[in-house]
């Protein structure tokens, strides 16, 4: 009987190493699967940052009607004209920027009239047209 007790009390560490190895392999597999799944599902895609540009708004209130508005790209990134929209209280303004397909410093937007108190905005849309960012905003005096 004393032999059986000695056998029970002896430390037998032979099975510990394989168990830890299996646990580590499972953990590595789970982490790799999560990383691969995030890229496959599109979660790893980079979002396109909006450009940085400043615009100047000039208002001519000398007439008797609504003021005329002139917008000029003052500085910052060059912008694709197709991605820019000028809004007058949320409605698109019919017009276009001077120059070519690129709007750069010094380019202006054709004059238009807007009622006092309206908000004029220059909005940029990303390439997928899923998100838009207001680059500049001004209230008509």
N, C-alpha and C positions, 0 to 999 in steps of 0.2 A: 504494500500500500504506500509506503514511503516513496517508492519509485514513481508512482503516478503523480504524486503531489509535486515532486521536483520537476517533472516534465511540464506540469501546468504553470509553475512559477517561473520557468525560464523564459527569457525574452526572445521572441521569434519575430524579427523585423523583416523577414524575407519578402513578405507580401506588400509592404508599405510602398516601396519604390514603383512597382508596376501600377498601383492605384493612382499615385500622384501623377505619373506619366500619362495615364489615360485621361485624367481630369484636365491636365494642361492641353492635351491634344484636342479635347472637346471644346475648351475655351477658345483656342486659336481658330478652330473651324467656325465657331459661332461669330467671332469678330470678323473673319474674312468674308463670311456669308453676308453679314450686315453691310460691310463696305461695298461689296459687289452689287448688292441689291439697291443701295442708295444711288449708285451710278446708273444702273439699268432703269430705274424708275424716274430718273431725271432729277433727283434731289441734289446731285453733286454738281449741277450746272452752275456756272457763274452768272450772276445777274449783271446786266450792263448798267454801268453807272451813268446817270444823266450828265450832259456836258455842263461846263461852267461858263456862263456868258452873262454880260451885263448889257442892258438896253436903256436907252434914254427916250423918255416920252415928252413930246413938246405939244402944247395946245395953243391954238390960235383962237382967242375969244374976241377978236376985234369986230367980227361980223355980228349981225342981229340974230342969226339962227344958232343952231347947235355949234359948239366949237369943233374945229377940224383937228385931227390927231395925226402926228407924224412920229414914227418909231424908228430909232437908229440903233443898230448893233454897235455898241461902243467898244467892247473888248472881250477877250476870252476865246473860247474854242470856236473853230469854224463849224458851221452846222449845215446839214443837208436841208435844202429848202423844202423838200417833200415831207420832212418830219416835223416841220414847224407849222403851227396854226395860230392865227391872231383871233382872239375872241373879244366880242363886245357884249358884256353881261351874259356870257355863256354861249352866245351865238357866233358862228363863224363869220368873219368879215371877208367880203370878196375883194381880193387884191393879191399882190405878190411882192416879193422882195426884189430890190435892184440886183443887177448882175446875173450870174449864171446859176447853176444848181447848188452852189455853195454860198452860204451867207457868212460873210466875214466882217471884220471891223470896218465901219464906215458905210456899210450897206444899209439902205433905208427901206421902209415899207411904204407903199403908196398911200397918200393922204386919204382919210375918210372922216366922216362926221360921227359924233357920238353925243348923246344927251348928257348934260351935267349930272354927276352922281353915278354914272355908269362905271363899271370896272372893266378896264382893258387888260387883257392877259396875253402873254406870249407862251404857248404851250409846246412842249417837245414830246414826241411819241417814240418809244423804242422800236427796234427793227421788227419785232413781232407784232407791234401795235397792241400789245396786251396792257402796257402801263404807260401812263403819261405823267409828265412833270411840268409844273408851272415854273418857267424860268424867270419871268418878270411880271409884275402886276402894278397897275396904277389906277387911281380914281380920277375921272374927268372932273375938272374944277367947275 
